[in-house]
Amino acid sequence: MLLFKLAEFQNQFPLVEKKKSGKNWLRILIFATTLLCFCLIPPNVYTSWWGIYPILTFYFLPQVTSFLNHMFLDNVLEVFCLHFRDINRRLKQEVSRVSVALTLSQTVKFKQLEELSFLHYNLVHLVLAINNLFDVTTLASMVLWFGNIISALYSLIESFLKDNFLPLQIRFYLFCNVINYLLWLFIVVRMYSRTQREANETSGYIHQIWNQHFQKKNLSEKTRHLQLISCRLLNTKLIFNARGFFRLDETFFHIMIVAVMTYLVILIQFRI
């Protein structure tokens, strides 16, 4: 239902800028590292009494499922990002036109600005509604991610600190897992922060148009209405979060890295 609403937006407001290619190298890389991790599974796993099926069921299957879910969400968020970028492009053109105009009140398309502000408002609420459908998936994925990367990093570090020797294949297997986890976290944070950044830039352009009117002392009834539009956009900030537990932006990447390093220091210090 929500995707049908997004399709209606695309029909009513067709995009000038189409989806950019060349950003799939991250997905290719994470698929390659996942496949490499599967190929580097230690041989003793195949000969053990439990076999390979528990690893596939409780390790690879949740990891691949989480990756595919967030890749689908990444595709959806990219469409929203392009819509927000298109709104910002139109507002940039209006800012440039107003800055060089002699009579500002004759150049500003107030109706277009009003339509763009309503479009931005509806897009923000629609993207938040879609993101709410993935809240539980994101929380579960982050919990699994945190446990898995700590386990892989701790095993890799301990193999160098202690006298017990791990075969090169197992060390390379652990290293590929760490790279895979970091790539997944980077992709998730990038898709949220990219959309959030484009959406929250819109209010600044409306405010620039209002400031230029104010500096020129052109304070008609229509230009005063720009101030109300600017205030509405300033109060319609796009903020992604996972059920209110944490915000999904660039700061989350730093928080997770610091948390992982803190736990690793504790585990190594006490030799748990």
C-alpha positions as CSV (number, residue, x, y, z in Angstrom):
1,M,0.0,0.0,0.0
2,L,2.8,2.4,0.9
3,L,4.7,1.5,-2.2
4,F,1.6,2.3,-4.3
5,K,1.5,5.8,-2.7
6,L,5.2,6.2,-3.7
7,A,4.3,5.1,-7.3
8,E,1.6,7.8,-7.3
9,F,4.1,10.4,-6.3
10,Q,6.4,9.3,-9.1
11,N,3.5,9.6,-11.6
12,Q,2.4,13.0,-10.4
13,F,6.0,14.4,-10.0
14,P,8.2,12.6,-12.5
15,L,11.9,12.8,-11.7
16,V,14.3,14.8,-13.9
17,E,17.3,13.1,-12.5
18,K,17.2,9.3,-12.9
19,K,18.7,6.7,-10.6
20,K,22.5,6.8,-10.8
21,S,24.4,3.7,-11.7
22,G,27.9,2.9,-10.5
23,K,27.0,2.6,-6.8
24,N,26.5,-1.2,-7.0
25,W,30.2,-1.9,-6.3
26,L,29.4,-2.1,-2.5
27,R,26.7,-4.7,-3.1
28,I,29.0,-6.7,-5.3
29,L,31.7,-6.5,-2.8
30,I,29.5,-7.6,0.1
31,F,28.1,-10.5,-2.0
32,A,31.7,-11.5,-2.9
33,T,32.8,-11.5,0.7
34,T,29.8,-13.5,1.8
35,L,30.5,-16.1,-0.9
36,L,34.1,-16.1,0.1
37,C,33.2,-16.7,3.7
38,F,31.1,-19.6,2.7
39,C,33.9,-21.1,0.6
40,L,36.4,-20.6,3.5
41,I,34.4,-22.5,6.1
42,P,36.9,-24.7,8.0
43,P,37.1,-28.3,6.8
44,N,36.5,-29.7,10.3
45,V,33.0,-28.3,10.3
46,Y,32.0,-30.7,7.5
47,T,33.4,-33.7,9.4
48,S,31.9,-32.8,12.8
49,W,28.9,-34.5,14.2
50,W,26.6,-31.5,13.7
51,G,27.7,-30.8,10.1
52,I,27.4,-27.6,8.2
53,Y,23.6,-27.2,8.5
54,P,23.6,-25.3,11.8
55,I,26.1,-22.8,10.4
56,L,23.9,-22.3,7.3
57,T,20.7,-22.0,9.4
58,F,21.8,-19.9,12.3
59,Y,24.7,-17.9,10.7
60,F,24.6,-17.5,6.9
61,L,20.8,-17.5,6.5
62,P,20.1,-14.6,8.9
63,Q,23.0,-12.7,7.5
64,V,21.9,-13.0,3.9
65,T,18.2,-12.4,4.8
66,S,19.1,-9.2,6.6
67,F,21.3,-8.1,3.7
68,L,18.6,-8.6,1.1
69,N,16.0,-6.8,3.3
70,H,18.1,-3.8,3.6
71,M,19.1,-3.8,0.0
72,F,15.4,-3.6,-0.9
73,L,15.0,-0.7,1.6
74,D,18.1,0.9,0.0
75,N,16.4,0.9,-3.4
76,V,13.2,2.4,-1.9
77,L,15.2,5.1,0.0
78,E,17.1,6.0,-3.1
79,V,13.8,6.8,-4.9
80,F,12.9,9.1,-2.0
81,C,16.4,10.6,-2.0
82,L,16.0,11.5,-5.7
83,H,12.7,13.1,-5.0
84,F,14.2,15.2,-2.3
85,R,17.1,16.1,-4.5
86,D,14.8,17.2,-7.3
87,I,12.9,19.4,-4.8
88,N,16.2,21.0,-3.7
89,R,17.3,21.4,-7.3
90,R,14.1,23.4,-8.1
91,L,14.6,25.5,-5.0
92,K,18.2,26.2,-5.9
93,Q,17.1,27.6,-9.2
94,E,14.6,29.8,-7.5
95,V,17.3,31.1,-5.1
96,S,19.6,32.0,-8.0
97,R,16.8,33.7,-9.9
98,V,15.7,35.7,-6.8
99,S,19.3,36.8,-6.1
100,V,19.7,38.5,-9.5
101,A,16.2,39.8,-9.9
102,L,15.4,43.5,-9.7
103,T,11.8,43.0,-8.7
104,L,11.6,40.0,-6.5
105,S,7.9,39.8,-6.1
106,Q,7.5,39.2,-9.8
107,T,10.0,36.4,-10.0
108,V,9.0,34.2,-7.1
109,K,6.6,31.4,-8.0
110,F,4.7,31.3,-4.7
111,K,2.4,28.6,-5.8
112,Q,5.2,26.3,-6.9
113,L,7.0,26.9,-3.6
114,E,3.8,25.9,-1.7
115,E,3.4,22.8,-3.8
116,L,7.0,21.8,-3.2
117,S,6.6,22.3,0.5
118,F,3.5,20.1,0.6
119,L,5.3,17.5,-1.5
120,H,8.3,17.5,0.9
121,Y,5.9,17.1,3.8
122,N,4.1,14.1,2.3
123,L,7.4,12.5,1.3
124,V,8.8,12.8,4.8
125,H,5.8,11.1,6.4
126,L,5.7,8.4,3.7
127,V,9.3,7.5,4.0
128,L,9.0,7.3,7.8
129,A,6.0,5.0,7.5
130,I,7.9,2.7,5.2
131,N,10.9,2.7,7.5
132,N,8.7,1.7,10.4
133,L,8.0,-1.5,8.7
134,F,11.7,-2.4,8.9
135,D,12.3,-1.3,12.5
136,V,12.2,-4.8,14.0
137,T,14.4,-6.2,11.2
138,T,17.0,-3.4,11.8
139,L,17.1,-4.0,15.5
140,A,17.5,-7.8,15.1
141,S,20.1,-7.3,12.5
142,M,22.1,-4.9,14.7
143,V,22.0,-7.3,17.6
144,L,23.3,-10.2,15.4
145,W,25.8,-7.9,13.8
146,F,27.2,-6.8,17.1
147,G,27.6,-10.3,18.5
148,N,29.1,-11.7,15.3
149,I,31.7,-9.0,14.7
150,I,32.9,-9.1,18.3
151,S,33.2,-12.9,18.1
152,A,35.1,-12.7,14.8
153,L,37.4,-9.9,15.9
154,Y,38.1,-11.5,19.2
155,S,39.0,-14.9,17.7
156,L,41.2,-13.2,15.1
157,I,43.1,-11.1,17.7
158,E,43.5,-14.0,20.1
159,S,45.0,-16.1,17.3
160,F,47.9,-13.6,17.2
161,L,48.2,-12.9,20.9
162,K,48.1,-16.5,22.2
163,D,50.5,-19.4,21.4
164,N,47.7,-21.5,19.9
165,F,48.1,-21.4,16.1
166,L,45.1,-21.1,13.8
167,P,45.4,-22.2,10.2
168,L,45.7,-19.5,7.6
169,Q,42.4,-20.5,6.1
170,I,40.6,-19.9,9.4
171,R,42.3,-16.5,9.9
172,F,41.4,-15.5,6.4
173,Y,37.8,-16.7,7.0
174,L,37.6,-14.5,10.1
175,F,39.1,-11.5,8.3
176,C,36.5,-11.8,5.5
177,N,33.7,-12.0,8.1
178,V,34.9,-8.7,9.6
179,I,35.1,-7.0,6.2
180,N,31.6,-8.3,5.4
181,Y,30.2,-6.9,8.7
182,L,31.8,-3.5,8.2
183,L,30.6,-3.2,4.6
184,W,27.0,-4.1,5.7
185,L,27.1,-1.5,8.5
186,F,28.5,1.1,6.0
187,I,25.7,0.4,3.5
188,V,22.9,0.7,6.1
189,V,24.2,3.9,7.6
190,R,24.9,5.4,4.1
191,M,21.4,4.8,2.8
192,Y,19.8,6.4,5.9
193,S,22.1,9.4,6.1
194,R,22.0,10.1,2.4
195,T,18.2,10.4,2.4
196,Q,18.1,12.3,5.6
197,R,20.7,14.8,4.5
198,E,18.8,15.6,1.2
199,A,15.4,15.9,3.0
200,N,16.7,18.3,5.7
201,E,18.4,20.6,3.2
202,T,15.1,21.8,1.8
203,S,14.2,24.2,4.6
204,G,17.5,26.1,4.1
205,Y,16.6,27.0,0.5
206,I,13.2,28.4,1.5
207,H,14.8,30.4,4.2
208,Q,17.4,31.8,1.8
209,I,14.5,33.1,-0.4
210,W,12.8,34.6,2.6
211,N,16.1,36.3,3.7
212,Q,16.6,37.9,0.3
213,H,13.1,39.3,0.4
214,F,13.7,40.6,3.9
215,Q,17.0,42.3,2.9
216,K,15.3,44.0,0.0
217,K,12.5,45.1,2.3
218,N,10.0,43.4,0.1
219,L,7.6,42.2,2.8
220,S,4.3,41.7,1.0
221,E,1.6,39.2,2.2
222,K,2.9,36.5,-0.1
223,T,6.5,36.9,0.9
224,R,5.5,36.8,4.6
225,H,3.9,33.4,3.8
226,L,7.4,32.2,2.9
227,Q,8.3,32.5,6.5
228,L,5.5,30.2,7.5
229,I,6.6,27.7,4.8
230,S,10.1,27.8,6.1
231,C,9.0,27.3,9.7
232,R,6.9,24.3,8.6
233,L,9.9,22.7,6.8
234,L,12.1,23.4,9.8
235,N,9.7,21.4,12.0
236,T,9.4,18.6,9.5
237,K,12.9,17.1,10.0
238,L,13.5,13.7,8.7
239,I,15.1,11.6,11.5
240,F,15.4,7.8,11.1
241,N,15.5,5.7,14.2
242,A,15.0,2.1,15.2
243,R,12.0,2.1,17.5
244,G,13.5,5.0,19.3
245,F,16.5,3.0,20.6
246,F,19.1,4.8,18.4
247,R,19.2,7.2,15.5
248,L,20.3,5.9,12.1
249,D,22.7,8.4,10.8
250,E,26.5,9.0,10.5
251,T,26.9,9.2,14.3
252,F,25.5,5.6,14.6
253,F,28.5,4.3,12.6
254,H,30.9,5.9,15.1
255,I,28.9,4.7,18.1
256,M,28.9,1.1,16.9
257,I,32.6,1.1,16.1
258,V,33.4,2.6,19.6
259,A,31.1,0.0,21.3
260,V,32.8,-2.9,19.5
261,M,36.3,-1.6,20.4
262,T,35.3,-1.2,24.0
263,Y,34.0,-4.7,24.3
264,L,37.1,-6.1,22.6
265,V,39.3,-4.3,25.1
266,I,37.3,-5.8,28.0
267,L,37.4,-9.3,26.5
268,I,41.1,-9.2,25.8
269,Q,42.0,-7.6,29.1
270,F,40.2,-10.2,31.2
271,R,40.9,-13.1,28.7
272,I,37.3,-14.1,28.7
